[in-house]
Amino acid sequence: MKSVFNIAIQGIKGSFHHSVAENYFNNPQCFEECMTFDVLVDSLINGKTEAAVMALENSIAGSIIPNYALIDVNDLMIVGEYYLDIQHHLMALPNQSIEEIKEVHSHPMALLQCKEFFKSYPEIKLVEAKDTADVAKQISERQLQGIAAIASETASKLYELDILQKSIQTIKHNETRFVIVKRDSDTLESEINKASLKFELDHKRGSLAAILNVLSDCKLNLTKIQSLPKINTPWKYAFFIDVTFDVYSDFDKAKSIVNIMAENFKILGEYKNAKS
């Protein structure tokens, strides 16, 4: 994988974004910890960081729609992707049992994905927090007895917490797709076999079907489609799609045709398919 010096991640070290950055990049030197995606994008736009990691969709919860808009509005380029198997672990300070835990703090999504586990512990209060790893850090630094976090195994090691129960998520196969974004594309054409596109269509019969037929005729495989309403134009939508292909010339042909048929056609990224 490519080397970068400074990477923006949502959350702190020990978060799932941190794990992706370490797995995707070759020996990253520095992490810019951002508590929100807006701050993360600002760090990239302002040149404070070279690349950023952004979660885009989860196999259980679906798309993180605001992040599509952030990439689009700020003219960022997707240069890669990474699928991370999400394992939620319950952790606390050493020498405690689950029966001693009074509260569990974590990100709302983590709490939601683990709600079935806590039906067996109705006395435990579930508390929403901004970041999974930050909760683990606070428990460690403040030596909070009786409070547990739901976070990654990396977080438990970084902040010296004991895992009380592993993999407490309801659905055991829980995967999140992350994208790597930069200000400009740096992917070689020979590596490209996937792309993320955006376009707009008039609200009339068959307009979307016509675009999809073009993709099929050009031997492209549609792997994702997400619509977003245009706030200032009622009943008009922007479509965000992902396509995969074997030959770049097929994609090049499709781009030319869709650019004519659709409005405000835009390439959000051309990169290597992580599933290929």
PATILUM-248624 format. One record per atom (N, C-alpha, C, O): x, y, z. Coordinates in steps of 0.2 Angstrom, whole numbers, padded with zeros to 4 digits, always signed. Example, Ala and Ser with C-alpha at 12.3 -4.5 7.8 and 13.67 -1.06 7.14 Angstrom:
BEGIN
+0066-0028+0039 +0062-0022+0039 +0066-0016+0039 +0071-0017+0042 +0064-0011+0035 +0068-0005+0036 +0064+0000+0039 +0067+0006+0040 
This chain:
BEGIN
+0004-0006+0000 +0000+0000+0000 +0004+0006+0000 +0010+0006+0002 +0001+0012-0002 +0005+0018-0003 +0007+0021+0004 +0003+0020+0009 +0012+0025+0004 +0014+0028+0011 +0012+0035+0011 +0012+0039+0006 +0009+0037+0017 +0008+0044+0018 +0010+0046+0025 +0011+0041+0029 +0011+0052+0026 +0014+0054+0032 +0009+0056+0037 +0009+0053+0043 +0004+0059+0036 -0002+0061+0040 -0008+0060+0038 -0010+0062+0032 -0012+0056+0042 -0019+0053+0040 -0024+0056+0045 -0023+0055+0051 -0029+0058+0042 -0035+0060+0046 -0040+0054+0048 -0041+0051+0043 -0041+0053+0054 -0046+0048+0056 -0052+0051+0060 -0051+0055+0064 -0057+0048+0059 -0063+0050+0064 -0062+0046+0070 -0062+0040+0070 -0062+0050+0076 -0061+0046+0082 -0054+0047+0084 -0050+0051+0081 -0052+0043+0089 -0045+0043+0091 -0042+0036+0090 -0045+0032+0087 -0035+0036+0092 -0032+0029+0091 -0035+0024+0095 -0038+0025+0101 -0036+0018+0092 -0040+0013+0094 -0047+0012+0091 -0051+0007+0092 -0049+0017+0088 -0055+0017+0084 -0055+0013+0078 -0049+0011+0076 -0061+0011+0075 -0061+0007+0069 -0057+0011+0063 -0054+0008+0059 -0058+0017+0063 -0055+0021+0058 -0047+0021+0058 -0044+0021+0053 -0045+0021+0064 -0038+0020+0066 -0035+0013+0063 -0030+0013+0060 -0039+0008+0064 -0037+0001+0062 -0037+0001+0055 -0032-0002+0052 -0042+0004+0051 -0042+0004+0044 -0035+0008+0041 -0032+0005+0037 -0034+0014+0044 -0028+0017+0042 -0022+0013+0043 -0017+0013+0038 -0021+0010+0048 -0015+0006+0049 -0015+0000+0045 -0009-0002+0042 -0020-0003+0043 -0021-0009+0039 -0020-0007+0031 -0017-0011+0027 -0022-0001+0029 -0022+0001+0022 -0015+0004+0020 -0013+0002+0015 -0013+0008+0024 -0007+0012+0023 +0000+0008+0025 +0000+0004+0030 +0005+0010+0022 +0012+0007+0023 +0015+0011+0028 +0018+0017+0027 +0015+0009+0035 +0019+0012+0040 +0017+0020+0041 +0021+0024+0040 +0010+0021+0042 +0008+0028+0043 +0012+0031+0049 +0013+0028+0054 +0014+0038+0048 +0018+0041+0053 +0015+0045+0058 +0017+0045+0064 +0009+0048+0056 +0005+0052+0061 -0002+0052+0059 -0004+0051+0054 -0006+0052+0065 -0013+0052+0064 -0016+0059+0067 -0014+0061+0072 -0021+0062+0063 -0024+0067+0065 -0031+0065+0068 -0035+0063+0064 -0032+0065+0074 -0038+0063+0077 -0044+0068+0077 -0043+0074+0079 -0049+0066+0073 -0055+0071+0072 -0061+0068+0075 -0063+0062+0074 -0065+0072+0079 -0071+0069+0083 -0077+0070+0078 -0082+0066+0080 -0076+0073+0073 -0082+0073+0068 -0079+0073+0061 -0073+0074+0060 -0084+0071+0056 -0082+0070+0049 -0080+0077+0046 -0076+0078+0041 -0084+0082+0048 -0083+0089+0046 -0076+0091+0048 -0073+0094+0043 -0074+0090+0054 -0067+0092+0056 -0062+0088+0051 -0057+0091+0049 -0063+0082+0050 -0059+0077+0046 -0058+0080+0039 -0052+0081+0037 -0063+0082+0036 -0063+0085+0029 -0059+0091+0029 -0056+0093+0025 -0061+0096+0034 -0057+0102+0035 -0050+0101+0035 -0046+0105+0032 -0047+0096+0039 -0040+0095+0039 -0037+0093+0033 -0031+0094+0031 -0041+0090+0028 -0039+0087+0022 -0039+0093+0017 -0034+0094+0013 -0044+0097+0017 -0044+0103+0013 -0039+0108+0014 -0036+0111+0010 -0038+0109+0021 -0033+0114+0023 -0026+0112+0022 -0021+0116+0024 -0025+0106+0020 -0018+0103+0019 -0014+0101+0025 -0008+0100+0025 -0018+0100+0031 -0015+0098+0037 -0014+0091+0037 -0009+0088+0040 -0018+0087+0032 -0017+0080+0032 -0017+0078+0024 -0019+0082+0020 -0013+0073+0022 -0013+0070+0015 -0019+0066+0013 -0020+0066+0007 -0021+0062+0018 -0027+0058+0016 -0031+0057+0022 -0030+0059+0028 -0037+0055+0021 -0042+0054+0027 -0046+0047+0026 -0047+0045+0020 -0048+0044+0031 -0052+0038+0031 -0059+0040+0033 -0060+0043+0038 -0064+0037+0029 -0071+0039+0030 -0075+0033+0030 -0075+0029+0025 -0079+0031+0035 -0084+0026+0034 -0089+0028+0029 -0092+0034+0030 -0091+0023+0025 -0097+0025+0020 -0103+0021+0020 -0108+0023+0019 -0102+0015+0022 -0108+0011+0023 -0107+0005+0028 -0101+0002+0028 -0112+0002+0031 -0111-0004+0035 -0116-0009+0033 -0122-0008+0030 -0114-0015+0033 -0118-0021+0031 -0125-0022+0034 -0129-0025+0032 -0125-0019+0040 -0131-0019+0044 -0135-0013+0044 -0141-0013+0043 -0132-0007+0045 -0135-0001+0046 -0136+0003+0039 -0140+0008+0039 -0133+0001+0034 -0133+0004+0028 -0129+0010+0027 -0123+0010+0030 -0130+0015+0022 -0126+0020+0020 -0126+0026+0025 -0130+0027+0029 -0120+0029+0026 -0119+0035+0030 -0120+0040+0025 -0115+0043+0023 -0126+0043+0024 -0127+0047+0019 -0124+0054+0019 -0121+0056+0014 -0123+0057+0025 -0120+0063+0025 -0112+0063+0023 -0110+0068+0020 -0109+0057+0023 -0102+0057+0021 -0102+0057+0013 -0097+0059+0010 -0107+0055+0010 -0107+0055+0002 -0107+0063+0000 -0104+0065-0004 -0112+0066+0004 -0112+0074+0003 -0106+0077+0004 -0104+0082+0000 -0102+0075+0009 -0096+0079+0011 -0091+0078+0006 -0087+0082+0004 -0090+0072+0003 -0085+0070-0002 -0087+0074-0008 -0083+0077-0012 -0094+0074-0010 -0096+0078-0016 -0095+0085-0016 -0092+0088-0020 -0098+0088-0010 -0097+0096-0010 -0090+0098-0009 -0089+0104-0012 -0086+0095-0006 -0079+0097-0005 -0074+0095-0011 -0068+0096-0010 -0077+0092-0016 -0073+0089-0022 -0067+0085-0020 -0062+0086-0023 -0068+0080-0015 -0063+0076-0013 -0063+0070-0018 -0068+0069-0022 -0058+0066-0018 -0057+0060-0023 -0056+0054-0019 -0052+0054-0014 -0060+0049-0020 -0059+0042-0017 -0054+0039-0021 -0054+0038-0027 -0049+0037-0017 -0043+0034-0020 -0042+0026-0018 -0038+0023-0021 -0046+0024-0014 -0046+0017-0012 -0052+0015-0007 -0055+0020-0005 -0052+0009-0005 -0057+0007-0001 -0055+0001+0004 -0050-0002+0002 -0058+0000+0009 -0056-0005+0014 -0062-0008+0018 -0066-0004+0020 -0063-0014+0018 -0069-0017+0021 -0066-0020+0028 -0061-0024+0028 -0069-0018+0033 -0067-0020+0040 -0072-0024+0044 -0078-0022+0044 -0070-0030+0046 -0075-0034+0050 -0075-0031+0057 -0070-0030+0060 -0081-0029+0059 -0082-0025+0065 -0084-0030+0070 -0089-0033+0070 -0080-0030+0075 -0081-0035+0081 -0081-0030+0087 -0076-0027+0089 -0087-0030+0091 -0088-0026+0096 -0086-0030+0103 -0090-0035+0104 -0082-0027+0107 -0080-0031+0113 -0082-0026+0119 -0081-0020+0119 -0084-0030+0124 -0086-0026+0131 -0080-0026+0135 -0077-0032+0136 -0077-0020+0137 -0071-0020+0141 -0072-0015+0147 -0076-0010+0147 -0068-0016+0152 -0068-0012+0158 -0061-0012+0161 -0056-0016+0159 -0060-0009+0167 -0054-0009+0170 -0053-0016+0173 -0058-0020+0174 -0047-0018+0174 -0045-0025+0176 -0049-0027+0183 -0050-0023+0187 -0050-0034+0183 -0052-0037+0190 -0059-0035+0191 -0061-0034+0197 -0063-0034+0186 -0071-0033+0187 -0074-0038+0183 -0072-0041+0178 -0080-0040+0185 -0085-0044+0181 -0091-0040+0178 -0092-0034+0180 -0094-0044+0174 -0100-0040+0171 -0105-0038+0176 -0108-0033+0175 -0106-0042+0181 -0111-0041+0186 -0109-0035+0190 -0114-0032+0193 -0103-0032+0190 -0101-0026+0193 -0102-0020+0189 -0101-0014+0192 -0103-0021+0183 -0104-0015+0178 -0111-0012+0179 -0116-0015+0179 -0111-0005+0180 -0117-0002+0181 -0119+0002+0174 -0125+0003+0173 -0114+0004+0171 -0116+0008+0164 -0111+0006+0159 -0105+0004+0160 -0113+0006+0153 -0109+0004+0147 -0110+0010+0142 -0115+0012+0140 -0104+0013+0140 -0104+0019+0136 -0101+0017+0129 -0096+0014+0129 -0104+0020+0124 -0101+0019+0117 -0105+0023+0112 -0110+0026+0114 -0103+0023+0106 -0106+0026+0100 -0113+0023+0099 -0114+0017+0100 -0118+0027+0098 -0125+0025+0097 -0125+0019+0092 -0129+0014+0093 -0121+0019+0087 -0122+0013+0082 -0119+0007+0085 -0122+0001+0084 -0114+0007+0089 -0111+0001+0093 -0117-0001+0098 -0118-0007+0098 -0120+0003+0102 -0125+0001+0106 -0131-0002+0103 -0133-0007+0105 -0133+0000+0097 -0138-0002+0093 -0137-0009+0091 -0141-0014+0091 -0130-0010+0088 -0128-0017+0086 -0127-0022+0091 -0127-0028+0089 -0127-0020+0097 -0126-0025+0103 -0132-0025+0108 -0132-0028+0113 -0138-0022+0106 -0143-0022+0110 -0146-0029+0113 -0148-0029+0118 -0146-0034+0109 -0148-0040+0111 -0144-0043+0116 -0147-0046+0121 -0138-0042+0116 -0133-0044+0122 -0136-0041+0129 -0136-0045+0134 -0138-0035+0129 -0139-0032+0135 -0146-0033+0138 -0148-0031+0143 -0150-0037+0134 -0157-0039+0136 -0156-0044+0142 -0160-0045+0146 -0150-0047+0142 -0148-0052+0148 -0146-0048+0154 -0145-0051+0160 -0145-0041+0153 -0142-0037+0159 -0146-0031+0159 -0143-0025+0158 -0153-0031+0161 -0157-0025+0161 -0155-0020+0166 -0157-0014+0165 -0151-0022+0171 -0149-0017+0176 -0143-0013+0174 -0142-0007+0177 -0140-0014+0168 -0135-0010+0165 -0138-0004+0161 -0142-0005+0157 -0136+0002+0163 -0138+0008+0159 -0133+0009+0153 -0127+0009+0153 -0137+0010+0147 -0133+0011+0141 -0133+0019+0140 -0138+0022+0140 -0127+0021+0139 -0125+0028+0138 -0122+0030+0131 -0117+0027+0130 -0125+0034+0127 -0122+0036+0121 -0116+0041+0122 -0116+0045+0126 -0111+0039+0117 -0105+0043+0117 -0103+0045+0110 -0105+0042+0105 -0098+0049+0109 -0096+0051+0102 -0091+0046+0099 -0091+0046+0093 -0087+0043+0103 -0082+0038+0100 -0081+0032+0104 -0080+0033+0110 -0081+0026+0101 -0080+0020+0105 -0073+0020+0109 -0073+0019+0114 -0068+0022+0105 -0061+0022+0108 -0060+0027+0113 -0056+0026+0118 -0063+0033+0112 -0063+0038+0117 -0066+0036+0124 -0063+0038+0129 -0071+0032+0124 -0074+0030+0130 -0069+0025+0134 -0068+0026+0140 -0066+0021+0130 -0060+0016+0133 -0055+0020+0136 -0052+0019+0141 -0053+0026+0132 -0047+0030+0135 -0049+0033+0141 -0045+0034+0146 -0055+0036+0142 -0058+0040+0148 -0058+0035+0154 -0056+0037+0159 -0061+0029+0152 -0061+0024+0158 -0054+0023+0161 -0053+0022+0167 -0049+0022+0156 -0042+0020+0158 -0039+0026+0162 -0036+0026+0167 -0040+0032+0159 -0036+0038+0162 -0040+0040+0169 -0036+0042+0173 -0046+0040+0169 -0050+0042+0175 -0051+0036+0180 -0054+0037+0185 -0049+0030+0178 -0049+0024+0182 -0057+0023+0185 -0058+0023+0191 -0061+0023+0180 -0068+0023+0181 -0071+0016+0183 -0071+0011+0178 -0072+0014+0189 -0074+0008+0191 -0082+0007+0189 -0086+0012+0190 -0084+0001+0187 -0091+0000+0186 -0094+0003+0180 -0100+0003+0178 -0089+0005+0175 -0091+0008+0169 -0087+0004+0164 -0081+0003+0164 -0091+0002+0158 -0088-0002+0153 -0089+0001+0146 -0093+0006+0146 -0085+0000+0142 -0085+0002+0135 -0086-0003+0130 -0084-0009+0131 -0089-0002+0124 -0090-0006+0119 -0085-0003+0113 -0086+0002+0111 -0079-0007+0112 -0074-0004+0107 -0070-0010+0104 -0072-0016+0105 -0065-0008+0101 -0061-0013+0097 -0056-0017+0102 -0055-0014+0107 -0053-0022+0099 -0048-0026+0103 -0042-0021+0103 -0038-0021+0108 -0041-0017+0098 -0035-0013+0098 -0036-0008+0104 -0031-0006+0107 -0042-0005+0105 -0043+0000+0110 -0042-0003+0117 -0039+0000+0122 -0044-0010+0118 -0042-0013+0124 -0035-0014+0126 -0033-0013+0132 -0031-0015+0121 -0024-0015+0122 -0020-0009+0123 -0016-0008+0127 -0023-0004+0119 -0020+0003+0120 -0021+0006+0126 -0017+0009+0129 -0027+0005+0129 -0029+0008+0135 -0029+0003+0141 -0032+0005+0147 -0026-0003+0140 -0025-0007+0146 -0032-0009+0149 -0032-0009+0155 -0037-0011+0145 -0043-0013+0148 -0044-0021+0147 -0041-0024+0142 -0047-0024+0152 -0049-0031+0151 -0055-0032+0147 -0060-0028+0148 -0055-0037+0142 -0061-0038+0138 -0066-0043+0143 -0064-0049+0144 -0072-0041+0144 -0076-0045+0148 -0080-0050+0144 -0082-0055+0146 -0082-0048+0138 -0085-0052+0133 -0083-0050+0126 -0084-0044+0124 -0081-0055+0122 -0079-0054+0115 -0085-0054+0111 -0090-0058+0112 -0085-0050+0105 -0090-0051+0100 -0097-0051+0102 -0101-0056+0101 -0099-0045+0105 -0106-0045+0108 -0111-0042+0103 -0117-0042+0105 -0109-0041+0097 -0114-0038+0092 -0119-0044+0090 -0117-0050+0090 -0125-0042+0089 -0130-0046+0088 -0129-0050+0081 -0130-0057+0081 -0127-0047+0076 -0126-0051+0070 -0118-0051+0069 -0115-0046+0069 -0116-0057+0069 -0109-0059+0070 -0105-0056+0064 -0099-0054+0064 -0108-0057+0058 -0104-0054+0052 -0106-0047+0051 -0112-0046+0048 -0102-0043+0053 -0104-0035+0053 -0098-0032+0050 -0093-0031+0053 -0099-0030+0044 -0094-0027+0040 -0095-0019+0038 -0101-0018+0036 -0090-0015+0039 -0091-0008+0037 -0086-0007+0031 -0080-0009+0031 -0088-0003+0026 -0084-0001+0020 -0082+0006+0022 -0086+0011+0023 -0075+0007+0022 -0072+0013+0022 -0069+0015+0016 -0067+0011+0012 -0069+0022+0015 -0065+0024+0009 -0059+0029+0011 -0060+0032+0016 -0054+0029+0006 -0048+0033+0007 -0049+0039+0003 -0050+0038-0003 -0049+0045+0005 -0050+0051+0001 -0044+0055+0002 -0041+0056+0007 -0043+0059-0004 -0038+0064-0004 -0040+0070-0008 -0046+0070-0011 -0036+0075-0009 -0038+0081-0013 -0038+0079-0020 -0042+0082-0024 -0033+0075-0022 -0033+0073-0029 -0032+0066-0030 -0029+0063-0025 -0033+0063-0036 -0032+0056-0037 -0025+0055-0038 -0022+0059-0042 -0023+0049-0036 -0016+0047-0038 -0016+0039-0039 -0010+0036-0039 -0021+0037-0041 -0022+0030-0043 -0020+0028-0050 -0022+0032-0055 -0015+0024-0052 -0013+0022-0058 -0019+0019-0062 -0023+0015-0059 -0020+0020-0069 -0025+0017-0073 -0025+0010-0073 -0030+0006-0073 -0019+0007-0073 -0018+0000-0073 -0021-0004-0066 -0023-0010-0066 -0022+0000-0061 -0025-0003-0055 -0032-0002-0054 -0035-0005-0050 -0035+0002-0058 -0042+0004-0058 -0047-0001-0060 -0046-0003-0066 -0051-0003-0056 -0057-0008-0058 -0063-0007-0055 -0068-0011-0055 -0064-0001-0051 -0070+0001-0048 -0070+0009-0048 -0065+0012-0048 -0076+0012-0048 -0077+0019-0048 -0083+0021-0044 -0088+0017-0044 -0083+0027-0042 -0089+0030-0038 -0091+0036-0042 -0087+0041-0044 -0097+0037-0044 -0100+0042-0049 -0106+0045-0046 -0109+0042-0041 -0107+0051-0048 -0113+0055-0046 -0116+0059-0052 -0112+0061-0056 -0123+0058-0052 -0126+0062-0058 -0133+0064-0055 -0135+0061-0050 -0136+0068-0059 -0143+0070-0058 -0147+0069-0064 -0145+0069-0069 -0154+0067-0062 -0159+0066-0068 -0165+0070-0067 -0167+0071-0061 -0168+0071-0072 -0175+0074-0072 -0180+0069-0069 -0179+0063-0070 -0185+0071-0066 -0190+0067-0063 -0195+0065-0068 -0201+0067-0068 -0193+0060-0073 -0197+0058-0078 -0196+0050-0079 -0191+0047-0077 -0201+0047-0082 -0201+0040-0082 -0195+0037-0087 -0194+0040-0092 -0192+0032-0084 -0187+0029-0088 -0180+0032-0088 -0175+0029-0091 -0179+0038-0085 -0173+0041-0085 -0167+0037-0081 -0162+0037-0084 -0169+0034-0076 -0164+0030-0072 -0163+0024-0076 -0157+0021-0076 -0168+0021-0078 -0167+0014-0081 -0163+0015-0088 -0159+0010-0089 -0163+0021-0091 -0159+0022-0097 -0152+0022-0095 -0147+0019-0099 -0150+0025-0090 -0143+0025-0087 -0141+0018-0085 -0135+0016-0087 -0145+0015-0082 -0143+0008-0080 -0142+0003-0086 -0138-0001-0086 -0146+0004-0091 -0145+0000-0097 -0138+0002-0100 -0135-0003-0103 -0136+0008-0100 -0130+0010-0103 -0124+0006-0099 -0119+0004-0102 -0124+0006-0092 -0119+0003-0088 -0119-0004-0090 -0113-0007-0091 -0125-0007-0091 -0125-0015-0092 -0122-0016-0099 -0118-0020-0100 -0124-0012-0104 -0122-0013-0111 -0114-0012-0112 -0111-0015-0116 -0111-0008-0107 -0104-0006-0107 -0100-0011-0102 -0094-0010-0101 -0104-0016-0100 -0101-0022-0096 -0099-0020-0089 -0094-0022-0087 -0102-0015-0087 -0101-0013-0080 -0106-0016-0075 -0111-0017-0077 -0103-0017-0069 -0107-0021-0064 -0109-0015-0059 -0104-0013-0055 -0115-0014-0058 -0118-0009-0053 -0117-0013-0046 -0121-0017-0044 -0113-0010-0041 -0113-0013-0034 -0116-0009-0029 -0117-0011-0023 -0118-0003-0031 -0121+0002-0026 -0125+0007-0029 -0122+0010-0034 -0131+0009-0027 -0134+0015-0029 -0137+0018-0023 -0141+0015-0019 -0137+0025-0022 -0139+0028-0017 -0142+0035-0019 -0138+0039-0023 -0148+0037-0018 -0151+0043-0020 -0151+0048-0014 -0152+0046-0009 -0150+0054-0016 -0151+0060-0011 -0155+0065-0014 -0153+0067-0020 -0160+0068-0011 -0164+0073-0014 -0160+0080-0014 -0156+0081-0010 -0161+0083-0019 -0158+0090-0020 -0162+0095-0016 -0168+0096-0017 -0159+0098-0011 -0163+0102-0006 -0167+0108-0009 -0172+0109-0007 -0163+0111-0014 -0166+0117-0017 -0171+0116-0023 -0174+0120-0026 -0171+0109-0025 -0175+0107-0030 -0180+0101-0029 -0178+0096-0029 -0186+0103-0026 -0190+0097-0024 -0192+0092-0030 -0193+0094-0035 -0191+0086-0027 -0193+0080-0032 -0187+0079-0037 -0189+0076-0042 -0182+0082-0036 -0176+0080-0040 -0170+0077-0036 -0169+0079-0030 -0167+0072-0039 -0162+0068-0035 -0156+0068-0038 -0155+0068-0044 -0151+0067-0034 -0144+0065-0036 -0143+0058-0034 -0145+0056-0029 -0139+0055-0039 -0138+0047-0038 -0131+0046-0037 -0127+0049-0041 -0129+0043-0032 -0122+0041-0031 -0122+0033-0032 -0125+0029-0029 -0117+0031-0037 -0117+0024-0039 -0109+0022-0038 -0105+0026-0040 -0109+0015-0037 -0102+0012-0038 -0103+0007-0043 -0108+0003-0044 -0098+0006-0047 -0097+0001-0053 -0091-0002-0053 -0086+0001-0051 -0091-0008-0055 -0084-0012-0056 -0084-0014-0063 -0089-0015-0066 -0078-0016-0065 -0077-0017-0072 -0070-0021-0073 -0066-0020-0069 -0070-0025-0078 -0063-0028-0080 -0059-0024-0084 -0053-0025-0083 -0061-0021-0089 -0057-0017-0094 -0059-0009-0093 -0065-0007-0093 -0054-0005-0092 -0055+0002-0091 -0058+0005-0097 -0062+0010-0096 -0057+0003-0103 -0060+0006-0109 -0067+0005-0109 -0071+0010-0111 -0070+0000-0106 -0077-0001-0105 -0080+0005-0101 -0085+0008-0102 -0076+0006-0095 -0079+0011-0091 -0078+0018-0094 -0082+0022-0093 -0073+0019-0098 -0071+0025-0101 -0077+0027-0106 -0079+0032-0107 -0079+0022-0110 -0085+0022-0114 -0091+0024-0111 -0095+0029-0113 -0093+0021-0105 -0099+0022-0101 -0099+0029-0098 -0104+0033-0098 -0093+0032-0096 -0092+0039-0094 -0095+0044-0099 -0098+0048-0098 -0092+0043-0105 -0094+0047-0111 -0101+0048-0112 -0104+0053-0113 -0105+0042-0112 -0112+0042-0113 -0116+0044-0108 -0120+0048-0109 -0114+0043-0101 -0118+0045-0096 -0117+0053-0095 -0122+0056-0093 -0111+0055-0097 -0110+0062-0096 -0115+0066-0101 -0117+0072-0099 -0117+0063-0106 -0121+0066-0111 -0129+0066-0109 -0133+0070-0109 -0130+0060-0106 -0137+0058-0104 -0139+0061-0097 -0145+0063-0097 -0135+0062-0093 -0137+0064-0086 -0134+0072-0085 -0130+0074-0089 -0137+0075-0080 -0135+0081-0078 -0129+0081-0072 -0130+0077-0068 -0125+0086-0072 -0120+0087-0067 -0116+0080-0065 -0115+0079-0060 -0114+0077-0071 -0110+0071-0070 -0104+0072-0067 -0100+0077-0069 -0102+0068-0062 -0096+0069-0058 -0092+0062-0056 -0096+0058-0054 -0086+0062-0057 -0082+0056-0055 -0080+0058-0047 -0076+0062-0046 -0082+0054-0043 -0080+0054-0036 -0074+0050-0034 -0070+0052-0029 -0072+0046-0039 -0066+0042-0038 -0065+0036-0042 -0070+0033-0044 -0059+0034-0044 -0057+0028-0048 -0052+0025-0044 -0047+0028-0043 -0053+0018-0043 -0048+0015-0038 -0049+0008-0039 -0052+0005-0043 -0045+0004-0035 -0045-0003-0035 -0050-0006-0030 -0051-0004-0025 -0054-0011-0033 -0059-0014-0030 -0056-0019-0024 -0052-0023-0025 -0058-0017-0018 -0055-0021-0012 -0058-0028-0012 -0055-0032-0008 -0063-0029-0015 -0066-0036-0015 -0064-0041-0021 -0066-0046-0021 -0060-0038-0025 -0057-0042-0031 -0051-0046-0030 -0049-0049-0034 
